[in-house]
Amino acid sequence: MVITLKSGTTEKGIKHVVEKIKELGFTPHISHGEERVIIGVIGENAIRSREIFEAMFIVDSVMPISRPYKLVSREFKGKATIVKVKDVQVGGNEVVVIAGPCAVESREQLLEIAREVKEAGAKILRGGAFKPRTSPYSFQGLGEEGLKYLAEVSEVTELPVVTEAMDSRQVELVTKYADMVQVGARNMQNFDLLKEVGRSRKPVLLKRGMASTLKEFLMSAEYILSSGNYNVILCERGIRTFEDATRFTLDLSTLSLIKELSHLPVIADPSHATGKRSLVASMANAAIAAGSDGLMIEVHSRPEEALSDGFQSLTPPDFHKLMRRIRSIAKALGRRV
């Protein structure tokens, strides 16, 4: 349930309510709004204690949360969450573009691409140091060496970086070098990993699983928030359907529906969704029109030589062209890139 405190409630009053919640065996989650404080009460049959809190003078209202994802829900927090990745804000009026190679291959390769995407207007650099591949014989990433390259290039270009942690044991290492941790599609329901990134407090980019429902997607985000980390960005990257003309099917309706159901920001990854370089730009345009808070685009200087996903990576000139186009679309919608 959600407890809304009256405007002007002091820190002492908030502490009193929180202590009562804990005394009853429930877990409090506090959200500070501009005018009021909202406390989410998580625990089995918490709503049965509703009358106890309604009797408190500083409590304005007590409402049940009907959805299974409590902290992720708009019922818990009506105002959209803005996630800060260093100085970059995701979830506001700006459409934030994350760009870079699928995999970190070398320091020189990463620095070259980072400079190109920054010049074009990207705000966050992506690059995989650990690569979950379908085949065990495919390039698996450079590991910690790749993380070091990401951190070094971030310092040179002043672009914050996001990279994937594939296992709960990697989280500490990844957070040492990266500004945001990615949980990939194949790990969307790796609950130990979700709990670990929840405890880390670093911003998390959570990708939708290729065969998951929207409810399952949001429940995975709930694991992270319930572990104490509210800095979560959702990423729609396509789901598996009967269609095999594209790598996956980009579910554009998700971008709009998540805005109705959740306060978390959501971005789109048209590179992985389509798997085809020729389709990335058009799907990026459509994603912005559908309300996406950002895009994740794969860029490689020489896609034909890429060690991972070269066929869906844009060249720097194509990425510059895409950025010019999406600025026009964002402007028409009253947003900016």
C-alpha positions as CSV (number, residue, x, y, z in Angstrom):
1,M,0.0,0.0,0.0
2,V,1.0,3.7,-0.3
3,I,0.9,6.1,2.6
4,T,0.7,9.8,1.6
5,L,1.8,12.1,4.4
6,K,0.3,15.6,4.8
7,S,2.2,18.5,3.3
8,G,4.7,20.0,5.8
9,T,5.3,16.7,7.6
10,T,8.6,17.0,9.5
11,E,11.5,14.5,9.4
12,K,10.5,13.4,12.9
13,G,7.0,12.6,11.7
14,I,8.4,10.7,8.7
15,K,10.7,8.7,11.0
16,H,7.7,7.9,13.3
17,V,5.7,6.4,10.5
18,V,8.7,4.5,9.1
19,E,9.4,3.0,12.6
20,K,5.8,1.9,12.9
21,I,6.0,0.2,9.5
22,K,9.1,-1.7,10.5
23,E,7.5,-2.6,13.9
24,L,4.7,-4.3,12.0
25,G,7.2,-6.4,10.0
26,F,6.9,-4.5,6.7
27,T,9.4,-2.7,4.6
28,P,9.1,1.1,3.9
29,H,10.2,2.7,0.7
30,I,10.2,6.5,0.8
31,S,9.6,8.8,-2.1
32,H,10.1,12.6,-1.6
33,G,7.9,14.6,-3.8
34,E,7.9,18.4,-4.3
35,E,5.1,18.9,-1.8
36,R,4.5,15.6,-0.1
37,V,6.2,12.5,1.1
38,I,4.9,9.1,-0.1
39,I,5.9,5.9,1.7
40,G,5.4,2.5,0.0
41,V,4.7,-0.3,2.4
42,I,5.8,-3.7,1.1
43,G,4.9,-6.9,2.8
44,E,2.4,-9.7,2.8
45,N,-1.1,-8.5,3.8
46,A,0.2,-5.0,4.6
47,I,-3.2,-3.5,3.6
48,R,-4.7,-5.2,6.8
49,S,-2.8,-2.6,8.8
50,R,-4.4,0.3,6.9
51,E,-6.5,1.6,9.8
52,I,-3.4,1.9,12.0
53,F,-1.9,4.4,9.6
54,E,-5.2,6.2,8.8
55,A,-5.5,7.0,12.5
56,M,-2.2,9.0,12.4
57,F,-2.7,12.8,12.3
58,I,0.2,13.3,9.8
59,V,-1.2,10.7,7.3
60,D,-3.3,12.2,4.5
61,S,-4.3,9.0,2.8
62,V,-3.7,5.2,2.6
63,M,-4.2,3.5,-0.7
64,P,-3.7,-0.1,-1.8
65,I,-1.5,-0.8,-4.9
66,S,-3.4,-3.1,-7.1
67,R,-0.5,-4.1,-9.4
68,P,1.9,-6.8,-8.6
69,Y,4.8,-4.5,-9.2
70,K,4.5,-2.0,-6.3
71,L,7.5,0.3,-6.4
72,V,7.6,0.4,-10.2
73,S,4.0,1.4,-10.4
74,R,2.5,4.8,-11.1
75,E,0.4,4.2,-8.1
76,F,3.4,4.4,-5.9
77,K,4.9,7.5,-7.7
78,G,2.8,9.6,-10.0
79,K,5.6,11.8,-11.2
80,A,8.1,10.5,-13.8
81,T,11.4,9.4,-12.4
82,I,14.5,11.1,-13.8
83,V,17.7,8.9,-13.6
84,K,21.0,10.7,-13.4
85,V,24.0,9.0,-15.1
86,K,26.7,11.4,-13.9
87,D,25.4,14.7,-15.3
88,V,23.1,13.2,-17.9
89,Q,19.4,13.0,-17.0
90,V,17.3,10.3,-18.5
91,G,13.5,10.6,-18.3
92,G,13.0,14.4,-18.7
93,N,12.3,16.5,-21.8
94,E,15.6,15.5,-23.5
95,V,15.8,12.4,-25.7
96,V,19.1,10.9,-24.6
97,V,21.1,8.9,-27.1
98,I,23.5,6.1,-25.9
99,A,25.9,5.0,-28.6
100,G,29.0,3.0,-29.2
101,P,30.3,-0.4,-30.4
102,C,28.6,-3.6,-29.5
103,A,31.9,-4.9,-28.1
104,V,35.0,-3.2,-26.9
105,E,37.7,-4.5,-29.2
106,S,40.7,-2.2,-28.4
107,R,41.5,1.1,-26.9
108,E,42.0,2.7,-30.3
109,Q,38.7,1.4,-31.7
110,L,36.7,2.6,-28.7
111,L,38.3,6.0,-28.6
112,E,37.7,6.6,-32.3
113,I,34.0,5.7,-32.1
114,A,33.5,7.6,-28.8
115,R,34.8,10.8,-30.4
116,E,32.5,10.3,-33.4
117,V,29.3,9.6,-31.4
118,K,30.0,12.5,-29.0
119,E,30.5,14.9,-31.9
120,A,27.2,13.7,-33.4
121,G,25.4,14.4,-30.1
122,A,25.4,11.1,-28.1
123,K,25.4,11.7,-24.3
124,I,26.4,8.2,-23.0
125,L,28.9,5.7,-24.4
126,R,28.1,2.0,-24.7
127,G,30.4,-0.9,-25.2
128,G,30.5,-4.5,-24.1
129,A,33.4,-5.8,-22.0
130,F,31.6,-9.1,-21.3
131,K,29.6,-10.5,-24.2
132,P,26.8,-13.1,-23.8
133,R,26.9,-14.9,-27.1
134,T,24.7,-17.6,-28.5
135,S,27.8,-19.6,-29.6
136,P,30.6,-20.4,-27.1
137,Y,33.1,-20.0,-30.0
138,S,32.1,-16.4,-30.7
139,F,34.1,-13.4,-29.3
140,Q,33.3,-13.2,-25.5
141,G,34.7,-9.8,-24.8
142,L,37.9,-8.4,-23.3
143,G,36.7,-8.6,-19.7
144,E,38.4,-6.3,-17.2
145,E,40.8,-5.0,-19.9
146,G,37.7,-3.8,-21.8
147,L,36.4,-2.2,-18.6
148,K,39.7,-0.3,-18.2
149,Y,39.4,1.0,-21.8
150,L,35.9,2.2,-21.1
151,A,36.9,4.1,-18.0
152,E,39.9,5.6,-19.8
153,V,37.9,6.7,-22.9
154,S,35.2,8.1,-20.6
155,E,37.8,10.3,-18.9
156,V,39.2,11.5,-22.2
157,T,35.8,12.2,-23.9
158,E,33.8,13.1,-20.7
159,L,31.1,10.6,-21.8
160,P,29.6,8.5,-19.0
161,V,29.7,4.8,-19.9
162,V,27.3,1.8,-19.6
163,T,28.3,-1.8,-19.9
164,E,26.9,-5.2,-19.1
165,A,27.3,-7.3,-16.0
166,M,26.4,-10.9,-16.8
167,D,26.7,-12.4,-13.3
168,S,26.2,-11.2,-9.8
169,R,29.9,-11.9,-9.2
170,Q,30.8,-9.3,-11.9
171,V,28.8,-6.4,-10.4
172,E,31.5,-5.1,-8.1
173,L,34.0,-5.2,-10.9
174,V,31.8,-3.5,-13.4
175,T,30.7,-0.7,-11.0
176,K,34.3,0.0,-10.3
177,Y,34.7,1.2,-13.9
178,A,31.3,2.0,-15.3
179,D,28.7,4.7,-14.6
180,M,25.7,2.6,-15.4
181,V,25.3,-1.2,-15.3
182,Q,23.4,-3.0,-18.0
183,V,21.4,-6.1,-17.3
184,G,21.0,-7.8,-20.7
185,A,17.9,-9.4,-22.2
186,R,19.2,-12.9,-21.4
187,N,19.6,-12.0,-17.8
188,M,16.3,-10.1,-17.3
189,Q,15.1,-12.8,-14.9
190,N,18.5,-13.5,-13.3
191,F,17.1,-12.6,-9.9
192,D,20.4,-12.9,-8.0
193,L,21.9,-10.4,-10.5
194,L,18.9,-8.1,-10.1
195,K,19.3,-8.1,-6.4
196,E,23.0,-7.4,-6.6
197,V,22.6,-4.4,-8.9
198,G,19.8,-3.2,-6.6
199,R,22.2,-3.2,-3.7
200,S,24.9,-1.4,-5.7
201,R,23.0,1.8,-6.1
202,K,24.6,2.5,-9.5
203,P,22.1,3.4,-12.3
204,V,20.9,0.3,-14.0
205,L,19.8,-0.2,-17.6
206,L,17.4,-3.1,-17.6
207,K,16.7,-4.7,-21.0
208,R,13.5,-6.6,-21.7
209,G,13.9,-10.3,-22.2
210,M,13.3,-11.6,-25.7
211,A,10.4,-13.8,-24.7
212,S,9.0,-11.8,-21.7
213,T,5.7,-10.1,-21.2
214,L,5.5,-6.5,-20.1
215,K,4.4,-7.6,-16.6
216,E,7.4,-9.9,-16.3
217,F,9.6,-7.0,-17.5
218,L,8.3,-4.7,-14.8
219,M,8.5,-7.4,-12.1
220,S,12.2,-7.7,-12.9
221,A,12.6,-4.0,-12.3
222,E,10.7,-4.4,-9.1
223,Y,13.5,-6.7,-7.8
224,I,16.0,-3.9,-8.3
225,L,13.9,-1.2,-6.6
226,S,12.9,-3.5,-3.8
227,S,16.6,-4.0,-3.1
228,G,17.0,-0.2,-2.6
229,N,18.0,1.1,-6.1
230,Y,15.5,3.4,-7.7
231,N,17.8,4.5,-10.5
232,V,16.5,2.1,-13.2
233,I,16.1,2.8,-16.9
234,L,14.0,0.3,-18.9
235,C,15.0,-0.7,-22.4
236,E,12.7,-2.2,-25.0
237,R,15.0,-4.1,-27.4
238,G,12.6,-6.3,-29.3
239,I,10.8,-9.6,-28.5
240,R,10.7,-12.9,-30.3
241,T,7.6,-13.5,-32.4
242,F,6.7,-15.8,-35.3
243,E,8.3,-13.2,-37.6
244,D,11.8,-14.0,-38.8
245,A,12.4,-11.3,-41.3
246,T,14.0,-9.2,-38.6
247,R,16.1,-10.3,-35.6
248,F,13.3,-9.5,-33.2
249,T,10.1,-7.5,-33.3
250,L,10.4,-4.0,-31.8
251,D,7.3,-3.6,-29.5
252,L,6.7,0.1,-29.9
253,S,3.5,0.0,-27.9
254,T,5.5,-0.9,-24.9
255,L,7.1,2.5,-24.9
256,S,3.7,4.2,-24.6
257,L,2.2,1.6,-22.2
258,I,5.1,1.7,-19.8
259,K,4.5,5.5,-19.4
260,E,1.0,4.7,-18.3
261,L,1.9,1.8,-15.9
262,S,5.3,3.0,-14.5
263,H,7.2,6.1,-13.4
264,L,10.5,4.7,-14.7
265,P,12.1,6.1,-17.9
266,V,12.2,3.8,-20.9
267,I,14.4,3.8,-24.0
268,A,14.5,1.8,-27.2
269,D,17.3,-0.3,-28.8
270,P,16.4,-0.5,-32.5
271,S,19.8,-2.0,-33.3
272,H,19.2,-5.3,-31.5
273,A,15.5,-5.2,-32.3
274,T,15.9,-5.2,-36.1
275,G,19.3,-6.7,-36.5
276,K,19.6,-4.8,-39.8
277,R,21.5,-1.6,-40.3
278,S,19.0,-0.4,-42.9
279,L,16.1,-0.5,-40.4
280,V,17.8,1.2,-37.4
281,A,17.0,4.8,-38.4
282,S,13.4,4.3,-39.2
283,M,12.7,2.4,-36.0
284,A,14.6,5.1,-34.0
285,N,12.3,7.7,-35.5
286,A,9.2,5.6,-34.6
287,A,10.5,5.0,-31.1
288,I,10.8,8.8,-30.4
289,A,7.3,9.4,-31.8
290,A,6.0,6.7,-29.4
291,G,7.4,8.5,-26.4
292,S,10.9,6.9,-25.9
293,D,13.1,8.8,-23.4
294,G,16.2,7.7,-25.4
295,L,17.8,5.4,-27.9
296,M,20.6,2.9,-27.7
297,I,22.4,2.7,-31.0
298,E,25.3,0.5,-32.1
299,V,28.1,2.3,-34.0
300,H,31.2,0.9,-35.5
301,S,33.8,2.6,-37.8
302,R,34.3,-0.6,-39.8
303,P,31.2,-2.8,-39.3
304,E,32.4,-5.4,-41.8
305,E,35.4,-6.0,-39.4
306,A,33.4,-5.9,-36.1
307,L,33.9,-8.8,-33.8
308,S,30.2,-8.6,-32.7
309,D,27.0,-7.6,-34.4
310,G,28.6,-5.6,-37.3
311,F,25.5,-6.2,-39.5
312,Q,23.4,-4.0,-37.3
313,S,26.0,-1.3,-36.5
314,L,25.8,2.1,-38.1
315,T,28.9,3.8,-39.6
316,P,29.8,7.2,-38.0
317,P,28.4,9.1,-41.1
318,D,25.1,7.2,-40.9
319,F,25.0,7.9,-37.1
320,H,25.5,11.6,-37.8
321,K,22.6,11.5,-40.3
322,L,20.4,9.7,-37.8
323,M,21.1,12.3,-35.1
324,R,20.1,15.2,-37.4
325,R,16.9,13.4,-38.3
326,I,15.8,12.6,-34.7
327,R,16.5,16.2,-33.6
328,S,13.8,17.3,-36.0
329,I,11.3,14.7,-34.8
330,A,12.0,15.5,-31.1
331,K,11.6,19.2,-31.8
332,A,8.2,18.6,-33.5
333,L,7.1,16.8,-30.3
334,G,8.3,19.6,-28.0
335,R,11.4,17.7,-26.9
336,R,15.1,18.0,-27.6
337,V,18.1,15.7,-28.3
